[in-house]
């Protein structure tokens, strides 16, 4: 079935193919399970997002939901419960064109810890994490799909590219899908290292953060 494209859009159908391919790759590599997780792309005044109640693996472009900025559905495919979070990011960040929400194991594990430093929830263990993710914001728990969650995300997204959602994993954004994907992967890798090294003496790069102008966030407004 051919994919529905609004009449006035610069979205190339191949970009939607890439969205489905990246979603499948995340599922197949264990970053998502069941029907958890969501990915979105923005083009003009339209947002394309993975649908509700479907695994990220095996999606086709014809199954993607298409939304207007106000959340109205523009095709027959139902959006996921966290679509309001994606839309909130796009409304406050005109430079962002892609967002990825994952329930990847280690990011979720960190988000469930009772005590988290709201300024630096994870130690900086690699230069990649320092350059691509830092600073990482912590979003308080609100039910998925709630107005409170969307508002909290919109507030922190203005000055961050990566968010840790309490008990709900990570949300990473970028000007391109590849950029958002890189941030999601690097965040998950640093979270995994945090647990692997937790009972060992560790050399961190936390001190470097004081002298680091976060390249990952230089376009954040």
N, C-alpha and C positions, 0 to 999 in steps of 0.2 A: 504494500500500500504506500503511495507517495506521501511524503511528509507535508503537512499543512504549513505554508509560509504566508504570513501577512503580506499584503500588497506592498506596503512601504517598509522595507527592512533591508539592512545591509548584511544580514546573516547569510553566510555561505552554507549550503547544505552539508558540505564536508566538515564544517565546524561541529555540527550536530552529530555526525558520525564519530568525530573525535571524542565528544562528550560521552557517547555510549561506550566507546572503546576504553576510555579512562575509567569509567564506572565499572566496567567488567574487570579491568585489571586490578582495581582496588579490591573487588570482591574475591577474585581468584587468589590474590596474595594475602588474604586474611585480614584486610583492613575493614571489611564490612561483613556482616553475616545476616542471614535471614533477609528481611526487607528493610534493615536499618540503613541509615546513611542517605545523603542526598547531595546532588551536584547541580549547579545551575550556571547558565551563561546569559549575558545580557547583550542585546543588539538593538540599538535605537530605543524605542519605548516598549520593547518586548523582553520578557524573561522566559527562557526555556529551562525546564527543571525536570529531574527524574520523577516518575509518577509515584503515587502512594501504593503501598501494599504489594510492591514487586521487588524482587532481588535486583541489585545493581548489575548482576551478571545476566547476559543475554538480552538486554534491552535493545530495541530498534528505535530509530528516529521517529517512527510513526506512533510510538508509545509515550513520547515525551509530552509533558504538559506545557502549554503556552499561556503566560499570564500577562495582563496589563499591569502597569505600576501600582494601581490601586487594588490589585489582587483578583480582578475579574478573570475568569477562565475564558480563553479565546479559542479553545478547541474542546473536544469531548473527554480528554484525559484528565483525571483528577490529580491535583498536586499533592505533595506530601504534607504531613502535619506541620512541618517546620518551614513551610514556604513563606510565612510571615517574617521569619528571621532573615531569609535571603532578601526579600523585598525591602526590609528595613535597612539592610546594608547598602543596597543599591541607591536608596533614596538619599542617604547621608554621604555617600562616597561616589561622586561622578567618575572618579578615576578607576573604580573597580568594575570589572566585567565578568568575573568568575568567582564562585564561592563553593566550598566543599565542607560539608558537615559529616563527620565520621564518628562512629562508636568503636574506634580501634581500641584493642585491649588495653594498651598501656596508657593511652591518653585518658580513657575512661577510668582506669585504676587511679591515676593521679587525681582526677576530678572528684573521686570519692573519698579521698583522704580528709580526715576531720580537720587537720591543721594545715593550712596553706598560706604562705606569704602572699598577700594580694599584689605586692609589687613585683616579686620574683618567685613564682610558685615552683619553679624547677631550677636546680643549679645549672650553670652554663658549662656543659661538658665538652662541646666541640665548637670549632670556629664556624662551622656551617649553621649551627643553632644560633650562635651570636649574630651572624650576618643575616640570616633568613627569617628568624622568628622573634628574637628579643626586640621590644618588650612583649611579654605574654600577659594578657588581661584575664582575670578570673571573673566569670559572670555568676551571680548567685543563682540558686536553683529556683526556677519557675516552670510550671507545666509546659510541655511542648505545645506550641500553637497559641499560647496565651499572649495577651497584649503586653503583660509585664515583661515577658522574656524578650519580645521584639524591641521594646523600649530600652531595656538594659543593654542589649546587643548594639542598638543604634548609638547609644551613648559612648560605649567603649570602642566601637568600630571607627569612630572619627579620628582616633589617635593610635590605633593598633591594626595590624594585619592579621594577627592570630589571636583567637579567644579560646579559653578553656571554660566550657559550660559545666557547671557543677552537676555531677552524676550523668552527664549527657555528652561527654567526649569533647571533640575539638571542632572549631569552625575556623577555616583559613580562607583568605581571599587574595586576589591578585588582579592585575590588569589583564592577564591572560589565564587560560586554564592551566597551562604548564607552570606558571608562577604559583598559582594556588596549590597545585599538586605538589610541587617541590616543598612548599612550606608545611603541608600536611604530613609528608613523609619525614621531613627533618624533625618536626615536633614529635612524631611517634617514636623515631629512633632515639631522641634524647630522653624521652620518658622511659623507654625500655632500659637504656643505660642507667638511669637513675635507680631503678629497682635492682638491676644486676650488681651495682656497686654500693648498694645502700649500707652494708655492714663493713665496708672497707674504707681505709684512708684514701681520699680522692683529691687529686689536683684539679681544681676547677678554673674556669676563666671568668669567674664572677668579677674579679678586679678589673678585667678588661672592659667590662660594661660601662664603667665610669668614664672611660676615654673613647667609647664607641658611639659614633653618630650612626644610629641604626639605619643602614642602607635599605633594609627591608621596609622601613616605615618612612622613608624620606618623602614619599608622595602622599602620606596620610594627612588628612586635614583635620 
